[in-house]
Structure formats: structure tokens, C-alpha cells
């Protein structure tokens, strides 16, 4: 990473200002302004998230916003209502109140003397989601957005549900926000009312996992803020960016297909990170790319960015399986339109143990294969969304394949390139009214090592609809379609394609209510691969090396720790996956604030008891400066019976080592075809 501290414009920083909302509440913002002798106004770029500008995102903000400000943009980092130093209470994600506040903030920014009336929005994850959602509100001053690692479908392509299955990341994300919502504002910003604001948040933010679990099918709760329900509402240019190791990559492809505005897409090998900090690498000069986008759409500079291909992606080469990678070898591909005419569907047919290019002979009855996977299938799945807190990527799939039905191709006679969404058509029956399928496409090297390339999930009760799931009739045959996550991948000559199918994928996805045997009748069971033909345009895409502004000065007081540990107790038959995410302890040198944040997650099962599935999360948050000394501890436990989900949660807060707040929650939520 090249550090840049010599910019075209000097920068003036405003540590905090308050942006008024229409109802009298105020949002706290940190601002970086380019300085000129005549106080020239500039376009503004707003990042709008709930993750505390004053401390938690201060390091990332220091790398990004001064860089853009130094090139002639007013950068505004806003704490959402109920977060950081802003007024109010945050009660859920992606609410209409959140979006209305953003519309108000954009209008206010456009009217300031230091803004020329043109505003852009940029953000990753939550900031990428609401950039799309606010664009759909069409605020007049919003001229363009950059949306990174986001989704246009809050139900089917988010951290809550996938293919109608409950994701383990539903608990993980709820835990993150449970901890954030309980943190106090900074007294140096809000003054003496900080304690009152703190208690109000802890009392009224609510337990978000409870409401997420009460919407187990697609309904208005999810669709209201899903821009995929109304692409035409977005009228400003969109730059959509993702990474193959991230959980939200499919959005980039859908936006390129369905939006009718000027748009660009970019997908690298990265996890849930800005691309100039991307892991796995190669990282790219994202801030320079963002600057070109803003120069074109906010300043009207003809720099050629919109003459370049609509979609650029990193095609990954084959690598041995590993739970972490520093880099993924490959090459950049480009497409001028999406879907691309360069991509054709190639069918592989499922035969016993084999993937073949020739269909089964019609002169014999189709064979039927039975499948009932052990609960352990999924322990090598990695995380639904890699946050580069490695080791969180999928490992060698051979152990998983032992509990799956496996179909392998012959060794490839030539290299095979795929780009897009692979789909699987199956004819199935089941002995239970509910069951799930997990399907995985792997690259098998000549030495037998299997690297997962992509995967998909389907709750079989959602085979026809996410809105109206229905039980299976035991013994009845159904034809089902399963889509896998989009990918660009090269399978080398001599390697094999492997399709693996299992009835469990714990803890990436919650288990079905009971063990179920799914029978596959190999009649018209086909794998559809998006095969891409290489062209002379490939390998011509280039990006500048990563740059960033001067990093935040901090003093490390205790090291961070990230790890995944698998515990198997052969006496009790309990298996537990432990995820450690300890951020360590550090002091922000310019504010003097000391911060320690850590989280631990435990996902366990006992032998083959599907109702023994248990997720437990623990968080610790400690913010200290002088006499201001606060600690927050949360614990959430999710268990189940065959008919219900059971949630228990507790929150304890301390000031100067004295417990000042404590609250417990307990919920019993019916399982809805899940």
C-alpha cells in the first residue's frame, strides 16, 4: 500500500457537526474539506453507516476520506440515527426512517456553502446497501453512487436466509448489532446527556434476531427495502463492486443486467473489504478508481471511465484448498454487456458417481440414489461471508464429500473457463415433510485435493416459492432448481469437476427439524455451467497499485487474535466449532480513547440429533478515556426444537466497574417450514 500525504488541496477537518433532520433529531457527522483561498465549493461524498465515526471506523475513515478530500471533494462520514454520536435509537436495519434521514442529510449537504450542490454516496456493506436504497428515493442532489459488498435482495441474498435456509450468519450479524446498539456516545461530542442516550439505546434498541426469525419467508418486511423489487426507481449512475470471497457478489451481476442507468461492475478475489485493502489479493487502486468515477459524474470531467467495459472481473486460477489465501492467482476479464454473448451454457448429466457430457440412455430405468448426510457435513464450509478474519474460507472438500453424493467428471482434456451462475436441476423425493440440500462445485486436482469453487442451498419446502413454502409429500417426486453463487473460475487441463450434494451444511446453514433421506432419481438431473470463451480483450484490464491516505496513529496495548477451532468430544458426542474474533486493545492517539472489542461464537451439535443444534455468541466492548470508562457484555443463545426456535439473550453494562444496566430476553418462535 502506497501512503499518500501530498494532495492537490490542503484539508481542513471538522471533528463533528450535527445535521438536522425534519423531526428535530440530529445526526453526527465528521467532515473533511478541501481548502482554497476563495472558499471554492466542491461536490460532497457521504458515507452513512452505524459503526461509530468517532472510534470504531476512525482508522478506515482516515485512509479513505482524506484521500478523496485532498483531490477536491467534501467527504462526510455520518453516524446513522441511534448510532455513534447521533440522536435517537436504532431499532432495525434498512428502515424507511434510515432512508428518509439520508434524504434529509443529502439535501442539507447540498445547501452548505462548501458544497456545490452535487452529492454522491459511497459505502461498503451497510453503506453499500443504503446507497442503493437511498438512490431509489431519488433525492435531487444525489448524482451517483458507489455500492460495495451489498445486496438488492434482503431476503434471498443477504446474511439472513439463502435458498430458504436460515444462515448461521443471521446469528452472527445479530450479535454484531446487539453489541453496537449497546455502546455509549462519546461525552466529548454529545456532552452530559451521553449517559441518558446510552441507557435509552440499551433499553429500546431491541433484540434484532427475534424479529429476523419472525420473518422466515419472503414478505413485505424484506421486500420493502429490496431495490431488486423496483430497479427502475434508481435513476442515478451506479458503480457496483464485490469480491468472490464476499457473501454479496451476485448483486453486481443482477444490477448490471437489470438497471437502466449508466453503470459499471467490478468483482475481484476479495472478501468483505474495500478493494485497496482486499484480501485475498491482488488488491487494486480502488481510491484512484473511485476518484475517476466521481470526477466524471460529480465534476463532469471527460476521463474515459464510461468508455471502458461495463463489467470487469477477476477470473481465478486453480489453487490447492486452504482456509486462507494471501492472493488468488488469475487474470482480469472484461465484458461490455451483461449477460454476455461470450457465455454459453454447457450441460453435464448426473450418472452414478459421474458427471458426463452425454445423457443417460433412455432404454434403461433411471437409477435412484439415497442420501442422508451426517451433521458434520459443513464443518469445512467456512463462513458465508469472509471478512478476511481468516481462517474463514472453505477447506479441503474431501472430508465433506464423505457425507455427500459425489459426481465427478473425467479429467478435462482442455482448460475450462466458467463465468456466471451455475445451476442444478434435480428430481428428488424425501421421506420427511421438510429437508434441505446443499450443492457444491469443486475443482479436483490430480492429487485428489478438492477446492470448493461455488455452492448453493435450497430448503426443499421453498422449491416453488420463498413467499409460500409448502411441505413435501413423503415419497412424491419433485423437480427442483438450485442456483449457486456467481463465480469466474478456470479449471485446468487434467483437473476434474466435482458436484457434491448433501442434506446438511452446518453451521453455515441451520439444520432441518429432523434427519431426512432425500432420494435422487437420475432422470433429467443436469448441471448447467456458464462456459466463457476467451477473447483477445482478456488480460487488457489494468488498475493502479493501492493507495491510501496516512493511516491513523494508534498505540497497540494488546494484540488481536482470529481463529477457528473445531472441538470433538468423543465421550459426549458433542462437536463444537469455536470462532474467535478478538480485536485486541489499542489507544487512538489523537483522541486518547482506549478500545477493546472481542467476540466468540460457538456452534455445536450432539451426534445425529438435529434438535441439538446450538449457537452461542459472546461479546465484550470496552471504551475508556480518563474518567469515562464503559464496558458492555452481550450473550445470545439460539437453540431449537422440531417446532420452535428458542432465543435467550442478556446485556450487561458497566460504568467505572459498577454494573449500571442489565436486561434479559427470551423468545419462543415457531419454525415456519424451516
C-alpha positions in Angstrom: 0.0 0.0 0.0 1.4 3.4 -1.0 0.7 6.1 1.5 -0.1 9.5 0.0 0.1 12.7 2.0 0.7 15.3 -0.7 -2.6 16.2 -2.3 -3.7 18.9 -4.8 -5.7 20.5 -1.9 -4.9 21.0 1.7 -7.5 19.6 4.0 -9.5 21.1 6.9 -11.2 18.6 9.2 -14.3 19.1 11.3 -14.3 16.5 14.1 -18.1 16.8 14.5 -21.0 18.7 13.2 -24.7 18.0 13.6 -27.0 17.6 10.6 -30.7 18.5 11.4 -33.5 16.1 10.5 -37.1 17.1 9.7 -38.3 15.8 13.1 -35.8 17.9 15.1 -33.3 15.0 15.7 -29.7 15.4 14.7 -27.2 13.2 13.0 -23.5 13.5 14.0 -21.0 13.8 11.1 -17.3 14.1 10.7 -16.2 16.2 7.7 -13.0 16.6 5.6 -13.0 19.8 3.4 -10.5 20.8 0.7 -9.3 24.3 1.3 -8.9 27.1 -1.3 -8.1 30.8 -0.9 -11.5 31.8 -2.2 -13.5 29.0 -0.3 -14.5 27.3 -3.5 -17.4 24.9 -3.0 -16.9 21.2 -4.0 -19.1 18.2 -4.5 -19.8 16.2 -1.4 -19.4 12.4 -0.9 -21.4 10.9 2.0 -20.8 7.6 3.8 -23.7 6.8 6.1 -23.3 3.8 8.5 -24.0 2.8 12.2 -20.4 1.9 13.1 -19.2 4.9 15.1 -17.2 7.5 13.2 -15.6 8.7 16.4 -13.7 5.5 17.1 -14.5 2.1 15.5 -14.3 3.2 11.9 -11.8 6.0 12.6 -8.9 4.0 11.1 -10.7 3.1 7.9 -12.0 6.7 7.6 -8.5 8.1 7.9 -7.4 6.0 4.9 -10.3 6.8 2.6 -11.8 10.2 3.2 -8.8 12.5 3.4 -7.6 10.9 0.1 -10.8 12.0 -1.7 -10.9 15.3 0.1 -7.4 16.1 -0.9 -8.5 15.7 -4.5 -11.3 18.2 -4.3 -14.3 16.6 -2.5 -16.0 17.3 0.7 -16.2 13.9 2.5 -18.9 13.5 5.1 -19.0 10.4 7.4 -22.4 10.3 9.1 -23.5 8.2 12.1 -27.0 6.9 11.4 -29.8 7.8 13.9 -29.3 5.8 17.1 -25.6 5.1 16.5 -22.3 6.7 17.4 -23.0 10.3 18.5 -26.3 10.8 16.7 -29.6 11.3 18.4 -32.2 8.6 18.7 -32.4 4.8 18.9 -31.6 2.3 16.1 -34.2 -0.4 16.1 -33.5 -2.4 12.9 -31.5 -2.3 9.6 -32.5 -0.6 6.4 -35.7 1.0 7.8 -37.7 3.7 6.0 -36.6 6.1 8.8 -33.0 5.4 8.0 -33.6 6.2 4.3 -35.6 9.3 5.0 -32.8 10.6 7.2 -30.3 10.0 4.4 -32.5 12.0 2.0 -32.6 14.9 4.6 -28.9 14.7 5.1 -28.2 14.9 1.3 -30.5 17.9 1.0 -28.7 19.6 3.9 -25.3 18.9 2.5 -26.2 20.3 -0.9 -27.2 23.6 0.7 -24.0 24.2 2.6 -21.6 27.0 1.3 -18.8 24.5 1.0 -20.9 22.2 -1.3 -21.6 23.0 -5.0 -24.9 21.2 -4.8 -23.7 17.8 -6.2 -23.6 14.8 -3.8 -22.5 11.2 -4.1 -22.9 8.3 -1.7 -20.3 5.6 -1.2 -20.2 2.7 1.3 -19.3 -0.9 1.9 -21.7 -3.4 3.4 -24.4 -1.4 5.2 -23.2 1.7 3.5 -23.5 -0.1 0.1 -27.0 -1.3 0.9 -28.3 2.1 1.8 -26.5 3.8 -1.1 -28.8 1.7 -3.4 -31.8 2.2 -1.2 -31.4 6.0 -1.0 -30.7 6.2 -4.7 -34.1 4.6 -5.2 -35.6 7.5 -3.2 -34.3 9.8 -5.9 -33.1 12.8 -3.8 -32.4 15.6 -6.3 -28.9 16.4 -5.2 -27.7 12.7 -5.4 -25.9 12.4 -8.7 -24.1 9.0 -8.4 -23.3 6.2 -6.0 -20.6 3.6 -5.4 -22.1 0.5 -3.7 -19.7 -2.2 -2.4 -20.5 -5.6 -0.9 -24.2 -5.0 -0.9 -27.5 -6.7 -1.9 -30.6 -5.8 -3.9 -32.5 -8.7 -2.2 -32.7 -8.5 1.6 -34.3 -11.9 1.9 -32.7 -14.3 -0.6 -29.2 -12.8 -0.9 -28.3 -11.4 2.5 -26.8 -12.8 5.7 -30.2 -14.0 7.0 -31.6 -16.6 4.6 -30.3 -18.4 1.5 -32.4 -20.7 -0.7 -35.0 -20.5 2.1 -32.4 -21.9 4.6 -31.5 -20.0 7.8 -27.9 -18.9 7.7 -25.5 -19.1 10.7 -24.6 -15.5 9.8 -28.1 -14.5 10.9 -27.0 -15.1 14.5 -23.5 -13.6 13.8 -24.8 -10.4 12.3 -27.4 -10.0 15.1 -24.6 -10.4 17.6 -22.6 -7.6 15.9 -25.5 -5.2 16.1 -26.6 -6.3 19.6 -23.1 -5.1 20.7 -23.0 -1.9 18.6 -26.5 -0.8 19.7 -25.5 -1.0 23.4 -22.4 1.3 23.1 -22.5 4.8 24.5 -22.0 8.0 22.6 -18.8 10.0 23.3 -19.2 12.6 26.1 -16.7 14.9 24.3 -19.2 15.1 21.4 -22.7 15.0 23.0 -21.9 16.4 26.5 -23.6 15.4 29.7 -26.5 13.7 28.0 -24.3 10.8 26.9 -25.5 8.6 29.8 -29.2 9.2 29.1 -28.7 8.5 25.4 -26.8 5.3 26.3 -29.5 3.9 28.6 -32.2 4.8 26.1 -30.4 2.8 23.4 -29.8 -0.3 25.6 -33.5 -0.2 26.8 -35.1 0.3 23.4 -32.9 -1.0 20.5 -34.5 -4.4 20.9 -33.2 -7.9 20.1 -32.9 -7.9 16.3 -32.5 -11.6 15.9 -36.0 -12.0 17.3 -37.7 -10.0 14.5 -35.4 -11.5 11.8 -36.6 -15.0 12.9 -40.2 -14.0 12.8 -39.9 -13.5 9.0 -38.7 -16.8 7.8 -40.2 -16.4 4.3 -40.1 -13.6 1.8 -42.7 -11.0 2.8 -43.1 -7.2 2.9 -40.6 -7.0 5.8 -37.8 -7.9 3.4 -39.1 -6.6 0.1 -39.9 -3.1 1.1 -36.2 -2.1 1.1 -35.0 -4.5 -1.6 -34.2 -2.5 -4.7 -34.5 -5.6 -6.8 -38.2 -5.2 -6.4 -38.1 -1.9 -8.3 -34.9 -1.4 -10.2 -36.5 1.4 -12.2 -36.6 3.6 -9.2 -32.8 4.0 -9.3 -32.2 6.9 -11.7 -28.6 7.9 -10.9 -25.4 6.2 -12.2 -24.3 3.1 -10.1 -20.8 1.6 -9.6 -21.3 -1.9 -8.0 -18.3 -3.7 -6.5 -17.9 -7.0 -4.9 -15.5 -9.9 -4.3 -15.7 -13.6 -4.9 -14.9 -14.4 -1.2 -17.6 -12.0 -0.1 -21.3 -13.0 0.5 -22.9 -10.4 -1.7 -21.3 -10.9 -5.1 -24.4 -11.9 -7.0 -25.8 -8.4 -6.7 -23.2 -7.0 -9.1 -24.3 -9.3 -11.9 -28.0 -8.6 -11.3 -27.5 -4.8 -11.2 -25.6 -5.0 -14.5 -28.4 -6.9 -16.0 -31.4 -5.0 -14.7 -30.5 -1.4 -14.1 -31.3 1.0 -16.9 -28.9 3.8 -15.8 -25.2 4.3 -16.6 -23.5 1.6 -14.6 -20.2 -0.3 -14.0 -19.4 -3.5 -12.2 -16.2 -4.8 -10.6 -15.6 -8.1 -8.9 -12.2 -9.1 -7.5 -11.0 -12.0 -5.5 -11.5 -10.2 -2.2 -13.6 -10.8 0.9 -15.7 -8.2 2.7 -13.2 -5.4 2.3 -12.6 -2.2 0.3 -10.6 -3.3 -2.8 -7.5 -1.3 -1.9 -7.3 -3.4 1.3 -8.6 -6.5 -0.4 -7.8 -10.0 0.9 -7.2 -12.3 -0.8 -5.3 -10.2 -3.2 -4.4 -8.8 -5.6 -5.7 -5.5 -4.1 -6.1 -2.7 -6.5 -6.0 1.1 -6.5 -9.7 1.5 -5.6 -9.5 5.1 -4.4 -8.0 6.1 -7.7 -10.8 4.3 -9.5 -13.4 5.9 -7.2 -11.8 9.3 -7.9 -12.2 8.8 -11.7 -15.9 7.9 -11.1 -16.6 10.9 -9.0 -14.6 13.2 -11.4 -16.8 12.1 -14.2 -20.2 12.2 -12.5 -19.8 15.0 -10.0 -17.4 17.3 -11.8 -18.1 16.5 -15.4 -14.5 15.6 -16.3 -14.1 13.6 -19.5 -11.7 10.9 -18.3 -12.8 7.9 -20.4 -14.2 5.8 -17.5 -17.5 5.3 -19.1 -15.9 4.2 -22.4 -14.3 1.3 -20.6 -16.1 -2.1 -20.3 -19.2 -2.3 -18.2 -18.1 -5.3 -16.1 -14.6 -6.3 -15.1 -13.9 -9.4 -13.0 -11.0 -11.4 -11.7 -11.0 -14.9 -13.1 -9.5 -17.2 -10.5 -7.0 -19.9 -11.3 -6.9 -23.2 -9.6 -5.3 -23.3 -6.2 -5.0 -26.0 -3.5 -7.7 -25.8 -0.8 -6.9 -23.6 2.1 -8.8 -21.7 4.8 -6.9 -18.5 4.0 -5.1 -17.1 1.0 -2.8 -14.0 0.7 -3.5 -13.9 -3.0 -5.6 -15.7 -5.6 -3.8 -16.1 -9.0 -5.7 -15.3 -12.1 -6.5 -12.6 -14.6 -8.8 -9.7 -15.3 -11.7 -10.3 -17.8 -14.0 -7.6 -19.2 -17.5 -7.6 -20.6 -19.2 -4.7 -22.5 -22.7 -6.0 -21.6 -24.3 -8.5 -19.2 -25.5 -11.1 -19.8 -22.6 -11.7 -22.1 -22.8 -13.2 -25.6 -19.5 -14.8 -24.9 -21.0 -17.2 -22.4 -22.8 -20.3 -23.4 -24.5 -23.0 -21.2 -22.8 -26.4 -21.1 -24.7 -29.3 -19.7 -23.3 -32.1 -17.6 -25.5 -35.0 -16.8 -25.6 -36.8 -13.5 -24.8 -40.5 -13.7 -23.9 -42.7 -10.7 -20.7 -41.1 -9.3 -20.1 -39.4 -12.6 -20.7 -36.1 -14.5 -20.9 -36.7 -18.2 -21.4 -34.7 -21.3 -23.7 -37.4 -22.7 -27.2 -38.0 -21.4 -28.3 -41.3 -19.9 -29.6 -44.0 -22.2 -33.4 -44.0 -22.3 -33.5 -47.7 -22.7 -32.9 -48.4 -19.0 -34.8 -47.2 -15.9 -33.2 -44.2 -14.3 -31.2 -45.2 -11.2 -32.1 -43.7 -7.8 -29.5 -42.8 -5.2 -30.3 -42.2 -1.5 -28.8 -39.5 0.6 -28.8 -38.8 4.3 -25.8 -36.8 5.4 -24.2 -36.6 8.8 -24.5 -33.4 10.7 -20.7 -32.9 10.4 -21.0 -32.0 6.7 -20.4 -28.3 6.6 -17.6 -28.0 9.2 -15.2 -27.2 6.4 -17.6 -24.8 4.7 -16.0 -21.6 6.1 -18.1 -18.5 6.7 -21.0 -17.4 4.4 -19.2 -14.1 4.0 -15.4 -13.9 4.5 -14.5 -10.8 6.5 -10.8 -11.5 5.9 -10.7 -12.6 9.6 -9.0 -15.8 8.4 -9.1 -18.8 8.6 -12.8 -18.3 7.4 -12.6 -19.8 3.9 -13.6 -23.3 2.9 -11.0 -26.1 3.4 -10.4 -29.3 1.6 -13.8 -30.7 0.5 -12.8 -34.4 0.6 -14.0 -34.8 4.2 -17.2 -33.1 3.3 -17.6 -35.3 0.3 -17.5 -38.4 2.5 -21.0 -37.5 3.7 -22.3 -36.5 0.3 -23.4 -37.8 -3.0 -20.5 -37.1 -5.3 -20.4 -36.8 -9.1 -17.1 -36.3 -10.8 -16.2 -35.6 -14.4 -13.4 -37.3 -16.4 -10.1 -35.3 -16.3 -10.5 -32.3 -18.5 -8.9 -32.6 -21.9 -8.6 -28.8 -22.1 -8.9 -26.0 -19.6 -12.5 -24.9 -18.9 -13.4 -21.3 -18.1 -16.7 -20.5 -16.4 -18.2 -17.1 -15.5 -21.7 -16.5 -14.2 -24.2 -18.6 -12.2 -24.1 -22.4 -12.3 -27.5 -24.1 -11.8 -28.5 -27.6 -10.9 -31.7 -29.4 -11.9 -32.7 -32.4 -9.8 -35.5 -34.9 -9.5 -35.9 -35.7 -5.8 -38.2 -37.3 -3.3 -38.0 -37.3 0.5 -39.2 -39.4 3.5 -39.9 -36.3 5.6 -42.1 -33.2 5.0 -39.0 -30.9 5.4 -35.4 -31.2 4.2 -32.6 -29.1 2.7 -30.0 -29.7 0.0 -26.5 -28.1 -0.2 -24.7 -28.4 -3.5 -21.0 -27.7 -4.1 -19.0 -27.4 -7.3 -15.3 -28.2 -6.7 -12.0 -28.2 -8.6 -10.3 -31.6 -8.1 -6.6 -31.7 -8.7 -4.8 -34.8 -10.0 -3.6 -35.5 -6.4 -7.2 -35.6 -5.2 -7.4 -32.3 -3.3 -10.7 -30.7 -3.8 -11.1 -26.9 -3.7 -14.7 -25.5 -3.5 -15.4 -23.1 -6.3 -19.0 -22.2 -5.6 -22.1 -23.6 -3.8 -25.9 -23.2 -3.3 -28.6 -24.1 -0.8 -32.2 -25.0 -1.1 -34.8 -25.6 1.6 -37.0 -28.1 -0.3 -40.2 -26.5 1.2 -39.2 -23.4 -0.8 -38.9 -25.4 -4.1 -41.6 -23.3 -5.8 -41.7 -20.1 -3.8 -40.0 -18.2 -1.0 -43.3 -16.4 -0.3 -45.4 -19.5 0.0 -43.4 -22.6 1.1 -45.1 -25.9 1.4 -44.3 -29.2 3.0 -43.1 -32.1 0.9 -45.4 -35.1 0.4 -43.2 -38.1 1.5 -42.4 -40.3 -1.4 -43.6 -37.8 -4.1 -41.1 -36.8 -6.8 -40.3 -33.1 -7.4 -38.2 -31.4 -9.9 -36.2 -28.6 -8.2 -33.7 -26.0 -9.4 -30.7 -24.8 -7.3 -28.7 -21.8 -8.2 -25.1 -21.5 -7.0 -23.2 -18.2 -6.3 -21.8 -16.5 -9.3 -18.1 -17.1 -10.0 -15.3 -16.7 -12.6 -13.0 -19.7 -12.5 -10.6 -21.6 -14.7 -10.4 -25.4 -14.3 -7.0 -26.5 -15.7 -6.5 -29.3 -18.1 -6.2 -32.7 -16.3 -8.4 -31.5 -13.4 -11.9 -32.8 -12.7 -15.2 -31.1 -11.9 -16.9 -32.4 -8.9 -20.5 -31.9 -7.9 -21.3 -32.8 -4.2 -24.8 -32.9 -2.7 -25.6 -33.1 1.0 -28.7 -32.8 3.2 -26.8 -30.7 5.8 -24.4 -27.9 5.8 -24.0 -27.0 9.4 -23.2 -24.4 10.8 -23.3 -22.3 7.6 -27.0 -23.2 7.4 -29.3 -24.2 10.3 -30.3 -27.9 10.3 -33.7 -29.2 9.2 -36.1 -30.2 12.1 -35.3 -33.9 11.7 -33.0 -36.2 9.8 -34.3 -36.8 6.3 -33.4 -39.1 3.4 -33.5 -37.5 0.0 -33.6 -39.8 -3.0 -32.3 -38.5 -6.3 -33.7 -40.1 -9.4 -31.2 -39.5 -12.1 -33.7 -38.6 -14.8 -33.0 -35.2 -16.3 -30.7 -34.3 -13.5 -28.3 -31.8 -15.1 -25.6 -29.3 -14.1 -25.7 -26.1 -16.2 -22.3 -24.4 -16.4 -21.8 -20.8 -17.8 -18.8 -21.5 -20.0 -17.0 -18.5 -21.3 -14.9 -18.3 -24.5 -11.6 -16.4 -24.0 -11.0 -13.5 -26.3 -8.2 -11.1 -27.3 -9.8 -8.5 -25.0 -8.9 -10.6 -21.9 -5.9 -9.6 -19.8 -6.1 -6.0 -21.0 -7.7 -4.6 -17.9 -5.3 -2.8 -15.5 -5.7 -1.0 -12.2 -3.2 1.2 -10.5 -1.5 -0.1 -7.3 -3.3 0.6 -4.0 -3.0 4.0 -2.4 -4.5 5.5 0.7 -4.1 8.5 3.0 -1.9 8.5 6.1 -3.0 5.8 8.5 -4.5 6.5 11.9 -1.9 6.8 14.6 -2.7 4.2 17.3 -0.8 2.6 20.2 -1.4 -1.2 20.5 -2.0 -2.3 24.1 -2.9 -5.9 23.4 -2.7 -8.0 20.2 -5.6 -9.2 18.2 -6.5 -12.8 17.7 -8.5 -14.6 15.0 -9.0 -18.3 14.8 -11.4 -21.1 14.1 -11.2 -24.2 16.3 -13.0 -27.5 16.0 -13.6 -29.4 19.2 -14.9 -33.0 19.1 -15.7 -34.7 22.4 -15.8 -38.4 21.6 -17.3 -39.2 25.1 -20.3 -36.8 24.9 -20.5 -37.0 21.1 -20.6 -33.2 21.0 -18.9 -31.3 18.2 -18.3 -27.6 18.5 -16.9 -25.0 16.1 -15.4 -22.1 18.0 -14.8 -18.8 16.1 -12.5 -16.3 17.8 -12.6 -12.6 16.7 -10.6 -10.6 19.3 -9.8 -7.1 18.1 -7.2 -6.7 20.8 -6.8 -3.4 22.7 -5.5 -0.1 21.3 -5.4 3.6 22.0 -6.4 6.2 19.4 -3.6 8.7 19.8 -5.4 11.9 18.7 -8.4 11.3 21.0 -6.9 9.3 23.8 -9.7 6.7 23.6 -8.8 3.1 24.5 -10.8 0.4 22.8 -11.1 -3.3 23.3 -13.6 -5.4 21.4 -13.9 -9.1 21.1 -16.4 -11.7 20.0 -16.6 -15.5 20.3 -19.1 -17.8 18.6 -19.8 -21.4 19.4 -21.8 -23.7 17.1 -22.4 -27.2 18.4 -24.4 -30.4 17.8 -24.6 -33.8 19.5 -24.2 -36.9 17.4 -27.0 -37.1 14.9 -29.6 -35.2 16.9 -30.8 -32.4 14.6 -32.6 -30.6 17.5 -29.3 -30.4 19.4 -28.1 -27.5 17.1 -27.0 -24.7 19.3 -25.4 -21.3 18.5 -23.9 -19.1 21.3 -22.2 -15.8 20.9 -20.4 -13.6 23.5 -19.1 -10.1 23.0 -17.1 -7.7 25.1 -16.7 -4.0 24.4 -14.6 -1.6 26.5 -14.3 2.1 25.8 -12.2 4.2 28.1 -10.7 7.7 28.3 -9.8 9.4 31.5 -12.8 9.2 33.9 -15.1 7.9 31.1 -14.9 4.1 31.5 -17.6 1.9 30.0 -18.0 -1.8 29.4 -20.7 -3.8 27.6 -21.1 -7.5 27.6 -23.7 -9.5 25.5 -24.6 -13.1 25.3 -27.0 -14.7 22.8 -28.0 -18.3 22.6 -30.1 -19.8 19.8 -31.4 -23.4 20.1 -34.3 -25.2 18.7 -36.9 -28.0 19.0 -38.5 -29.6 16.0 -41.2 -26.9 16.1 -39.6 -23.8 17.5 -36.5 -21.6 17.7 -35.6 -20.6 21.2 -33.7 -17.4 21.8 -32.1 -16.3 25.1 -30.1 -13.1 25.3 -28.6 -10.9 28.0 -27.0 -7.5 28.1 -24.9 -6.1 31.0 -23.2 -2.7 31.0 -20.7 -1.2 33.4 -19.5 2.3 34.2 -16.3 2.6 36.2 -16.5 -1.1 37.0 -20.1 -0.8 38.5 -22.9 -2.6 36.7 -25.4 0.1 35.7 -27.7 -1.8 33.4 -28.8 -5.4 32.9 -31.6 -6.9 30.7 -32.6 -10.4 29.6 -34.6 -11.5 26.7 -36.3 -14.8 26.0 -38.3 -15.8 22.9 -40.0 -18.9 21.5 -40.6 -18.5 17.8 -42.4 -21.1 15.6 -40.4 -22.7 12.8 -42.1 -21.8 9.5 -41.2 -24.6 7.1 -37.6 -24.3 8.3 
